[in-house]
Amino acid sequence: MKLTVLVDNNTLIDRYLTGEPAVSYFIEADGKKILFDTGYSDAFIRNAEKMNIDILGLDHIVLSHAHLDHTWGLDPLIRLYTEARMEGLDHSEPDLIAHPLIFNSRTDSGMQEIGTLISPDRLSKVFKFQLSNGPRWITENVVFLGEIPRRFDFEHDPLESKINIGGKKTEDDLLDDTALAIITEKGLVIVTGCSHSGICNIVEYAKELCDEERIADIIGGFHLLNPPEKKIKGIIDYFQKLNIREVHACHCTDLGSKIALSEVCDLKEVGCGLQLEYE
């Protein structure tokens, strides 16, 4: 199994790729090519081209949640596949895997829209849908977790944004926030977008679903931006007991939180172009 960081907030020295405050990963597992999140712009496409990664050969597109820094790259992806058809270029017909709430409008104070801009009708003309609020096995060893049970009180954040359901705005619990779990010989590799549902909640559910206690790596955002003391302490205590091999916390994980995590686990650097391989 191989994971390539197409987009992250950071870039790596001597890798002249484009960074943005967003997430997009290219995953190769069990003979399948999976795009996890599409970032904010077409940066993931441009970076993939520089690294000779064929975005036109995807088998699956997985969305971690609806927010703009994870889904607004869908528009240039639609254009890429549409233009490939127009030019007669070889291209796959990937399906799109996400929670059913992925297309609902989201708003935050001072912002008109922070959710997915593409309508399901428009997107269905290009990609096939596999929308699920429960777990879905993508390959023999890769599972889309679906809704994450919220078990740890210390990970509960105040609700800030609104979601439109049936024409009515309500508090957004971010039920669509999810992750991938990948089974490897050394344990689970967990791939997250922002972990709004709680990184500890995600890990616990992945362990239960895959019947595996060993965690080989976690890569992605941990939603730790100036977190309250109760939250960061709870996560640090949990990670200390987890006995994890290494951690690639990035995107929405601030410096203070990374320093705290580094006290209890082997924290690694992340940036555009990073490639990780697991047996």
Secondary structure, 3 states (H helix, E strand, C coil): CEEEEEECCCECCCCCCCCCCCCEEEEEECCEEEEECCCCCCHHHHHHHHCCCCHHHCCEEECCCCCHHHHCCHHHHHHHHHHHHHHCCCCCCCEEEECHHHHCCEEECCECCCCCCCCHHHHHCCCEEEECCCCEECCCCEEECCCCCCCCHHHCCCCCCEEEECCEEEECCCCCCCEEEEEECCEEEEEECCCCCCHHHHHHHHHHHHCCCCEEEEEEECCECCCCHHHHHHHHHHHHHHCCCEEEEECCECHHHHHHHHCCCCECCCCECCEEECC
